Amino acid sequence: MTDILEIVRSQKLTYEQKVFSLAHAAEDILDVLHVPEKTKNYFEQNAIDNLFEGNAPYRPRYILLDYDKFIKQGSKFLQLDPPKDLEELLNSLMILYRHVPSITSFPVYLGNLDKMIEPFLEGYSDEDIKKKLKLFLNYLDRTITDSFCHANLGPEDTRAGRLILEVEKELQNAVPNFTFKYDPEVTSDEIAELALYTSMFCANPAICNHNLVKDTYSSDYGIASCYNILPIGGGAYTLSRLVLPKVAQLSKDIDDFFNTILPECLQAMGDYMNERVRFLVEKSGFFESSFLVKEGLIHKDRFIGMFGIVGLADCTNILLREKGKRYGHDGEADDLADKIMNTISEFVTSFPAEYSPISNGHFMLHAQVGMDYDKGVTAGVRIPVGDEPENMSDHLRHSARFHKLIPTGCSDIFAMETTARNNPSAMLDIVKGAFSLGVKYISFYEENGDLVRITGYLVKKSEMEKFRNDEAVLQNTTHLGAPNYENNNLKDRKVRGV
């Protein structure tokens, strides 16, 4: 009750943030999931973590609507006819987004915006379109007050895509995250360079290796939340994470890690995730009551469970601390990390997951980005900030090695010198080289810009400063970004030149 009263009294939360926090507190009063004592112990030790999903699952964590179908058919529930022009399209999307649930209570996926908008541009001048896009994108930034929200562009070169990039550079918004799907066989150098040039001003868009990830599912994919690769028309039921450095700290030695603690944590998390999925599907009523299901915009058989891992680097370094070997620098450390990843992957690809036909009845690995309360826990499979290799090529080769086993999202972030703005073609060469090695996802931001990519989401430095000064801020991800920025020394990211 004390925690609830603290939410009510808080002067750092907006009204909306208080409502969401109070709803979450109410959910956590419930106890509807069967969780064995050993699993509870691993939760208490923070070796496994449910990422604040709550004690009673009543909506999927991530939902990726089939927006193309919505545009074609409209919505009976929302009393919307299929849009006939650009104004109707943007208005219909603004209404629909308000009704898409997720773990954040906001939509985490806004669709392939350029492809959705492109058919409606005939008869409008570029200036008219940009004015409408500015209003639309500012509406999203001011009403979807959570940076775990994503829109996609590409891989084709479209008029809509170019105009969105031009507007994004000008607006400097933190929401939505944008990803450009890059495919060298489809994407023109011109629009790829425009995307990278834009990222040097607003940290948007990130770049996805479309050719490498497009066949992840039998259906099309979208990038949602931070950089999550999920099936369109479905999404993710749940995401829990294995906090690998905590698993290492609970182990007596490397043998105990592989033979006892890691297997127990894997089994405990797999069983826990199945318990969440069963309750959501069988008892919550979500899939029976949601108009999104009834109108065919999402389908239960297109949802998966995301099996997250975080802190591979820190785990490896803990297990090899007596030898002084470091992840990203020593062959012995990287080989051990490879063994850890293969052990986890073998478990995940064989463990039976409930209600998951699109992933062949199994969960899928994900490189989780970290949380605001993490200290000494590096995002996903990244090299720790401040310990990056001197040579960017070495860094990218290392990234590629550890991206390969992770189908639902992993990424690397590079802070760039301001001079990179003058050479987008050189940045595109970096992307082409990285993707040829097997890197799946890469993002950049300019070292002195206000917008910074924390782990996968965007936050403004100026907003973090307000939050530190006990001021209320619009976006709740600033609450996560500010401590993460400090705890993990993100200001010390190695700055790269071109």
ABEGO torsion letter per residue (X at the ends): XAAAAAAAABAABBAAAAAAAAAAAAAAABBABBBBAAAAAAAAAGABBAGGAEABBABBABBBBBAAAAAAAEBAAAGBBBBABAAAAAAAAAAAAAABBBAAGBBABAEBAAAAAAAAABGBBAAAAAAAAAAAAAAAAAABBBABBBBBBOABBBAAAAAAAAAAAAAGBAOBBBBBBBBAAABBAAAAAAAAAAAAAAGOBBBBBAAAAAAABABBBBBBEAABBBBBGBEBABBBBBBAAAAAAABABAAAAAAAAAAAAAAAAAAAAAAAAAAAAAAAGAAAABAAAAAGABBAAABBBBBBBBGAAAAAAAAAAAAGBBBGABAAAAAAAAAAAAAAAAAAAABBBBGBAAAGGBBBBBBBAEBAABBGBBBEABBBBGABBABAAAAAAAAAAAAAABAAEBBBBBBBBAAAAABAAAAAAAAAAAAAAGBABBBBBBAABABBBAAABBBBAAAAAAAAAGBBBABAAAAAAAAAAAAAGAAABBBBBX
